[in-house]
Amino acid sequence: MNTKKALISVSDKTNIVPFARRLDELGVEIISTGGSAKLLKEAGIDVTGISEVTGFPEILDGRVKTLHPTIHSGLLAVRDNPEHQRQLDELSIAPIDFVIVNLYPFKQTVAKPDVTFEDAIENIDIGGPTMLRAAAKNHAHVTVIVDAADYDTVLAELQAQGSTSLETRRRLAAKVFRHTAAYDALIAGYLSEQMGEPLAENHTVTYEKVQDLRYGENPHQRAAFYREPLAAAGTIATAEQLHGKELSYNNINDADAALAIVREFSQPAVVAVKHTNPCGVGIGATISEAYRKAYQADPVSIFGGIIAANRVIDRETALQLKETFLEIVLAPDFSEEARAILQEKKNLRLLRLGEFGSQAAANGRAALRVAPVAGGLLVQEYDLHQLQETDMTVVTERKPTEEELAQLAFAWRVVKHVKSNAIVLARENMTIGVGAGQMNRVGAARIAIEQAGEKAAGAVLASDAFFPMPDTVEEAARAGVTAIIQPGGSVRDQDSIEACNRHGIAMVFTGVRHFKH
């Protein structure tokens, strides 16, 4: 009976020595290359070098060592095919029964801030993926391992029955193809970025599982949370959970929406979110003042909401937060006193983000947003437009005051993140009314105005898209709104401008639409 053979070539050497030693004890001959062979030999394990098998030296600085017919014939031969067996015997090629390979650390290489293009290219593995794919294709006869977590399973089956089961080999083969696909996707993404081709003819991405979730949006839906291999710091994907029960699908979705809004502001800001829409946004001299405004914006809807802050949560703010039932508080950090206060609430999740910058930085290398549709995928750049003073054109007889301009800019940053059709009313650096996701714009305005109540008098209004007719202006005028900001661009813009002039409302056009569906 032929001695079983295992080919080992790993960059991640976690537990490889005890695994190889156990294979050796079970009578499996170890073939290995480069650093893996050196490590195993130093551990006292008998190893056959790859060149002894191929009869050909490793060349080109190790670029060519396993790319040889002797290796790949041993991997790909169908063991119960007489013609395959005859050819192996004729050429004195031995079958290889186990392949334990993982790949050059491309991800870790390109994650370095000072990585050069040449370093990245040199860390693209060629021989490793080729061996893995060959072994996985022939999994009916070959056991292929790409993950150290599978060592124990394979050893247990070898110990119990002398071989691995077809079910195990098939499961491991599927993992291999996921692994090589992810590896190639990462390389493709890096090279596409280098060439400035984010929207290429194929859109291939990869994500790594963070955790299984209890369920999705609803209890009957299965769900999991994945992150990009090179996810930026200061994102939900890299946040550290300090306290509270496990995050849910909806928690993560809402927290990401809250974080996107709070990134809009450089001054202390707090955002409260429900169902991915802001129910309260406030800015102030301190984070405590900002939270107070966010709470006062809508003290009803904030119940059970998600809170995002762009400053460290201090004791004063924590005492305020403690008074309301909240699902999550996320912030760059929490003072020791604040953490102790908030941890008295057993289920409240606390997420520490660390320092975070702009939304552009958080979105990573490609800055693309994807949305699945039946049978396909929509891909677009993130809406990263920031309002500049030069974008603002006053189109009415009355110009906004300096205070109105400041409130218009505040409201504009918020309305960008509200589901369309969207209307936001604001005053005194806080939202006072939000109309989201309505089928017509005047309907969204009525909801925002109703929520604002008496506070609407003297407030400003922001609209994410143009007014198709002057009815929204008329609603705003009846409520006492004094200034409006909107993109402009309707064929009936003049009707809205004339309505503003009749009511003494200042209106600013930005020339930029912020639809969010």
C-alpha positions in Angstrom: 0.0 0.0 0.0 1.4 3.4 -1.0 2.4 5.8 1.8 0.0 8.7 2.1 1.6 12.1 1.3 0.9 15.6 2.6 2.1 18.8 1.0 2.6 21.6 3.5 3.3 25.2 2.5 1.9 27.9 4.9 2.5 31.5 5.6 0.2 31.4 8.7 2.1 28.8 10.8 -0.5 28.6 13.6 -0.5 25.1 15.0 1.2 23.7 11.9 4.0 22.0 13.9 1.7 19.8 16.2 -0.5 19.1 13.2 2.4 18.0 11.0 3.8 15.9 13.9 0.6 14.1 14.3 0.4 13.4 10.5 3.9 12.0 10.8 2.9 9.8 13.7 0.0 8.5 11.6 2.5 7.4 8.9 1.9 10.3 6.4 5.0 11.5 4.5 5.5 15.3 4.7 6.5 17.3 1.7 7.2 20.9 2.2 8.8 24.1 0.9 10.8 27.1 2.0 10.1 28.4 5.5 7.5 25.8 6.3 10.1 23.0 5.6 12.7 24.8 7.7 10.3 25.1 10.7 9.2 21.5 10.6 12.7 20.2 10.3 13.7 22.3 13.3 10.8 20.7 15.2 12.3 17.3 14.5 9.8 16.2 11.9 10.9 14.3 8.8 10.4 16.4 5.8 10.9 15.8 2.1 11.8 19.0 0.2 9.8 19.9 -2.8 12.9 19.8 -5.0 13.5 16.2 -4.0 10.0 15.4 -5.3 10.2 17.4 -8.6 13.9 16.9 -9.3 13.9 20.6 -10.1 15.3 23.5 -8.0 13.3 26.3 -6.5 14.1 29.3 -8.9 13.4 32.9 -9.5 13.6 33.9 -5.8 11.1 31.1 -4.9 8.5 32.3 -7.5 8.7 28.9 -9.1 8.8 25.8 -6.8 5.5 24.0 -6.8 4.5 24.8 -10.4 5.6 21.5 -11.7 3.9 18.5 -13.5 5.0 16.1 -10.8 3.1 18.1 -8.1 0.0 18.8 -10.1 -0.3 15.3 -11.5 -0.1 14.0 -8.0 -2.9 16.4 -7.0 -5.2 16.0 -10.0 -5.0 12.3 -10.8 -8.3 10.4 -10.4 -7.3 7.5 -8.2 -9.9 5.0 -9.6 -9.1 5.9 -13.2 -6.8 3.1 -14.6 -5.4 5.3 -17.3 -4.5 8.0 -14.8 -2.9 5.4 -12.6 -1.0 4.0 -15.5 0.4 7.4 -16.4 1.5 8.1 -12.8 3.3 4.7 -12.7 5.0 5.3 -16.0 6.3 8.7 -14.9 7.1 7.5 -11.3 4.7 10.2 -9.9 3.2 9.6 -6.4 -0.3 10.8 -5.6 -0.6 13.6 -3.0 -3.4 12.9 -0.5 -3.3 16.1 1.7 -2.7 19.7 0.8 -2.2 22.1 3.7 -1.6 25.6 2.1 -2.4 29.2 2.9 -1.4 32.1 0.9 1.1 35.0 0.9 -0.2 37.8 3.2 -1.5 40.2 0.6 -4.1 41.7 2.8 -1.6 42.4 5.6 0.8 43.8 3.1 -1.5 46.4 1.4 -2.9 47.4 4.8 0.4 48.9 5.7 0.3 52.7 5.3 3.7 52.8 3.6 3.3 49.8 1.3 4.8 50.2 -2.2 3.2 48.9 -5.3 6.2 46.6 -5.8 5.7 45.1 -2.3 2.1 44.5 -3.0 2.8 42.7 -6.3 5.5 40.5 -4.7 2.9 39.3 -2.2 0.5 38.0 -4.8 0.7 34.2 -4.4 0.7 32.1 -7.6 1.7 28.6 -6.6 -0.5 28.5 -3.5 -3.8 29.2 -5.2 -2.9 26.8 -8.0 -2.3 23.9 -5.6 -5.4 24.7 -3.6 -7.6 24.8 -6.7 -6.2 21.6 -8.0 -6.6 19.8 -4.7 -10.1 21.2 -4.2 -11.2 20.1 -7.7 -10.0 16.6 -6.9 -11.5 16.5 -3.4 -13.0 13.1 -4.1 -9.5 11.9 -3.4 -7.6 14.8 -1.8 -8.1 16.5 1.5 -7.3 20.2 1.2 -6.9 22.5 4.2 -6.6 26.2 4.0 -7.7 27.1 7.6 -5.9 26.0 10.8 -9.3 25.7 12.5 -9.9 22.5 10.4 -6.8 20.7 11.6 -8.5 19.0 14.6 -11.4 17.8 12.5 -9.1 16.1 9.9 -7.0 14.5 12.6 -10.0 13.2 14.5 -11.3 11.5 11.3 -7.9 10.1 10.4 -7.6 8.7 14.0 -11.1 7.2 14.0 -11.3 5.7 10.5 -7.9 6.1 8.7 -9.2 8.7 6.2 -11.4 11.7 5.9 -15.0 11.4 4.8 -16.2 12.6 1.5 -18.5 15.1 3.2 -15.6 16.6 5.1 -13.4 16.8 1.9 -16.3 18.4 0.0 -16.8 21.0 2.8 -13.1 21.8 2.9 -13.0 22.1 -0.9 -15.9 24.7 -0.8 -14.0 26.6 1.8 -10.9 26.6 -0.4 -12.8 28.1 -3.4 -14.3 30.8 -1.1 -10.8 31.5 0.2 -9.1 31.8 -3.2 -12.1 33.8 -4.6 -11.7 36.3 -1.7 -8.0 36.5 -2.2 -8.4 37.2 -5.9 -11.1 39.8 -5.2 -8.8 41.6 -2.8 -6.1 41.7 -5.4 -8.5 42.8 -8.1 -9.8 45.6 -5.9 -6.3 46.9 -5.1 -5.2 46.9 -8.7 -8.4 48.5 -9.9 -8.0 51.2 -7.2 -4.4 51.8 -8.3 -5.6 52.2 -11.9 -8.6 54.4 -11.0 -11.2 52.0 -12.2 -13.7 51.6 -9.3 -16.6 50.9 -11.7 -15.0 48.2 -13.9 -16.6 45.6 -16.2 -16.8 43.2 -13.3 -17.5 44.2 -9.7 -15.9 41.6 -7.4 -15.8 42.2 -3.7 -15.1 40.1 -0.6 -16.1 40.4 3.0 -15.1 38.5 6.2 -17.7 37.2 8.7 -17.7 39.1 12.0 -20.6 37.2 13.6 -23.8 35.3 13.0 -26.8 37.4 14.1 -29.8 36.1 16.0 -32.0 37.1 13.0 -32.3 39.7 10.3 -34.8 42.6 10.1 -37.5 40.1 11.3 -37.2 36.9 13.3 -37.9 34.6 10.4 -34.9 35.9 8.4 -31.4 34.5 8.9 -28.6 37.0 9.0 -24.9 37.6 9.6 -22.6 40.6 9.8 -19.5 40.9 7.5 -16.8 43.5 7.2 -14.4 44.5 4.5 -10.9 42.9 4.8 -9.4 46.4 5.0 -12.2 48.1 6.9 -11.3 51.6 8.1 -10.9 52.4 11.8 -13.8 54.4 13.3 -16.5 52.4 11.6 -19.2 50.1 12.9 -17.3 47.2 11.4 -14.3 47.9 13.6 -16.0 49.3 16.7 -15.3 47.8 20.1 -18.4 46.8 22.1 -17.8 47.7 25.7 -21.1 46.7 27.2 -24.6 45.3 26.6 -26.2 42.5 24.8 -25.4 41.3 21.3 -26.0 43.6 18.4 -28.9 42.9 16.1 -29.2 43.4 12.3 -31.3 46.5 12.8 -29.0 47.8 15.5 -26.0 47.6 13.1 -28.0 49.2 10.3 -29.2 52.1 12.4 -25.9 52.6 14.1 -24.2 53.0 10.7 -26.8 55.5 9.7 -26.3 57.5 12.9 -22.5 57.5 12.4 -22.8 58.7 8.9 -24.8 61.8 10.0 -22.6 62.7 13.0 -19.6 62.6 10.7 -21.0 65.7 8.9 -20.2 67.9 11.9 -16.8 69.2 13.2 -18.3 70.8 16.3 -19.7 68.7 19.2 -22.7 66.9 17.7 -25.2 64.2 18.7 -27.5 62.3 16.4 -30.5 60.1 17.5 -31.7 57.6 14.9 -34.8 55.4 14.5 -35.1 53.1 11.5 -32.1 54.7 9.8 -33.7 58.2 9.8 -32.6 60.9 12.2 -35.3 61.8 14.8 -33.1 64.4 16.5 -29.8 66.1 15.7 -28.1 68.8 17.8 -24.8 70.6 17.9 -23.5 72.7 20.8 -20.5 74.0 22.7 -20.2 70.7 24.6 -21.4 67.1 23.9 -23.8 67.4 26.8 -25.5 70.5 25.2 -25.6 68.7 21.8 -27.3 65.7 23.4 -29.8 67.9 25.1 -30.8 69.5 21.8 -31.0 66.1 20.0 -33.3 64.9 22.8 -35.5 68.0 22.8 -35.8 67.7 19.0 -38.1 64.7 19.4 -38.4 63.3 23.0 -41.0 60.7 21.9 -39.2 59.1 18.9 -35.8 59.0 20.7 -37.2 56.3 23.0 -35.5 53.0 21.9 -33.2 54.9 19.5 -29.5 54.8 18.6 -27.3 57.7 19.8 -24.1 58.7 18.0 -21.7 61.3 19.3 -18.5 62.8 17.8 -16.9 63.5 21.1 -16.0 61.4 24.2 -19.1 60.8 26.4 -18.5 62.5 29.8 -20.2 62.1 33.1 -22.7 64.9 32.5 -23.8 63.5 29.2 -24.0 59.9 30.6 -26.3 61.1 33.4 -28.6 62.5 30.7 -28.4 59.4 28.5 -29.3 57.2 31.5 -32.7 58.8 31.8 -34.0 57.4 28.5 -34.3 53.9 27.2 -31.8 53.6 24.4 -30.5 50.7 22.3 -27.0 51.9 21.6 -24.6 54.7 22.4 -21.6 55.0 20.1 -18.8 57.5 20.5 -15.1 57.9 20.1 -14.8 56.9 23.7 -16.4 57.0 27.2 -14.8 58.5 30.3 -14.4 56.1 33.2 -17.2 57.8 35.1 -19.5 57.8 32.1 -18.9 54.2 31.4 -19.7 53.2 35.0 -22.9 55.2 34.9 -24.1 53.7 31.6 -23.1 50.2 32.4 -25.7 50.2 35.2 -28.2 49.7 32.3 -27.7 46.0 31.6 -28.8 45.8 28.0 -27.5 49.2 26.7 -24.9 48.6 24.1 -21.8 50.9 24.3 -19.7 51.0 21.2 -16.2 52.6 21.2 -15.2 53.8 17.8 -11.9 55.5 18.5 -11.0 58.6 16.6 -12.9 58.9 13.3 -12.6 61.2 10.4 -14.7 62.0 7.4 -17.3 59.7 5.8 -14.9 59.5 2.8 -12.2 58.0 5.0 -14.6 55.6 6.6 -15.8 54.2 3.3 -12.4 52.7 2.6 -10.4 52.5 -0.6 -13.1 52.3 -3.2 -15.9 54.4 -1.5 -18.6 52.6 -3.3 -22.1 51.8 -2.0 -23.8 48.7 -3.2 -27.5 47.7 -3.1 -28.8 44.3 -4.2 -31.7 44.0 -6.6 -33.3 40.8 -7.8 -30.8 39.3 -10.2 -28.3 42.1 -9.9 -26.5 44.8 -7.9 -26.6 48.6 -8.0 -23.2 50.2 -7.3 -22.5 53.9 -6.9 -20.2 56.3 -5.2 -21.2 57.4 -1.7 -22.8 60.8 -1.5 -19.8 62.7 -0.1 -20.7 66.2 -1.3 -20.1 68.9 1.3 -21.9 72.2 1.0 -19.6 75.1 0.2 -20.4 78.8 0.4 -19.9 79.0 -3.3 -22.7 76.4 -3.9 -25.3 78.7 -2.3 -27.2 81.1 -4.5 -29.8 83.4 -3.1 -32.8 83.4 -5.6 -35.2 85.6 -3.6 -35.6 89.3 -3.0 -34.8 88.8 0.7 -31.4 87.5 1.6 -31.0 85.2 4.6 -29.5 86.6 7.7 -26.2 85.2 9.0 -28.1 83.2 11.6 -30.4 81.8 9.0 -27.5 80.9 6.8 -25.9 79.0 9.6 -29.2 77.1 10.3 -29.7 76.4 6.6 -26.3 74.8 6.4 -27.0 72.7 9.5 -30.4 71.6 8.1 -28.8 70.8 4.7 -26.2 68.4 6.4 -29.1 66.6 8.0 -31.5 66.3 5.1 -28.9 64.6 3.1 -29.3 61.6 5.3 -33.1 61.5 5.5 -35.0 59.1 3.3 -36.6 60.8 0.3 -38.8 62.6 -0.1 -37.2 64.5 2.8 -37.9 67.8 4.6 -36.0 69.0 7.7 -36.9 72.0 9.9 -34.2 73.4 12.2 -33.5 76.3 14.5 -31.0 77.1 17.3 -28.6 74.3 16.0 -31.2 71.5 16.4 -33.7 69.7 14.2 -37.3 70.4 15.2 -39.2 68.5 12.5 -38.3 65.7 10.1 -40.5 64.4 7.3 -39.0 61.3 5.8 -39.8 58.8 3.0 -43.0 60.3 1.7 -44.5 59.7 -1.7 -44.8 63.5 -2.3 -42.8 66.4 -1.0 -45.6 68.5 0.4 -46.6 65.5 2.5 -43.1 65.3 4.0 -43.3 69.0 4.7 -46.6 68.7 6.5 -45.2 65.9 8.7 -42.1 68.0 9.6 -44.2 71.1 10.3 -46.7 69.2 12.5 -43.8 67.7 14.5 -42.2 71.1 14.9 -45.5 72.7 16.1 -45.1 76.3 17.4 -41.3 76.0 17.0 -41.7 76.1 13.2 -42.3 79.9 13.5 -38.8 81.4 12.8 -37.3 78.1 11.7 -35.6 77.2 8.5 -36.5 74.4 6.1 -34.3 72.1 4.0 -35.5 69.9 1.1 -33.3 67.2 -0.4 -34.7 67.8 -3.9 -36.5 70.6 -5.8 -40.1 71.7 -5.4 -42.1 70.6 -8.4 -44.7 73.3 -7.4 -45.0 76.0 -4.8 -47.3 74.1 -2.4 -44.4 73.3 -0.1 -43.5 77.0 0.1 -47.1 77.8 1.0 -47.1 75.2 3.8 -43.8 76.6 5.1 -45.2 80.2 5.0 -48.3 79.2 7.0 -46.1 77.7 9.7 -43.8 80.7 9.9 -40.7 79.4 8.3 -38.4 82.2 7.4 -35.8 80.6 5.1 -35.5 77.7 2.8 -32.6 75.7 1.2 -33.2 73.4 -1.7 -31.4 72.2 -4.9 -33.5 74.1 -7.4 -33.8 72.8 -11.0 -37.5 72.4 -11.4 -39.2 73.8 -14.5 -41.5 75.6 -12.1 -38.7 77.1 -9.9 -40.0 80.6 -10.6 -43.4 79.7 -9.1 -41.7 78.8 -5.8 -39.4 81.9 -5.9 -42.4 84.2 -6.4 -44.3 82.4 -3.5 -41.3 83.0 -1.3 -41.1 86.7 -2.3 -44.8 87.1 -1.5 -44.3 85.8 2.0 -40.9 87.4 2.7 -39.1 84.1 2.8 -35.4 83.9 1.9 -34.6 81.0 -0.4 -31.2 79.5 -1.3 -30.5 77.1 -4.2 -27.5 74.7 -3.9 -27.6 73.0 -7.3 -27.1 69.7 -5.6 -29.7 67.0 -5.0 -29.5 64.5 -2.1 -31.9 61.7 -2.9 -31.6 58.8 -0.5 -33.8 55.8 -1.2 
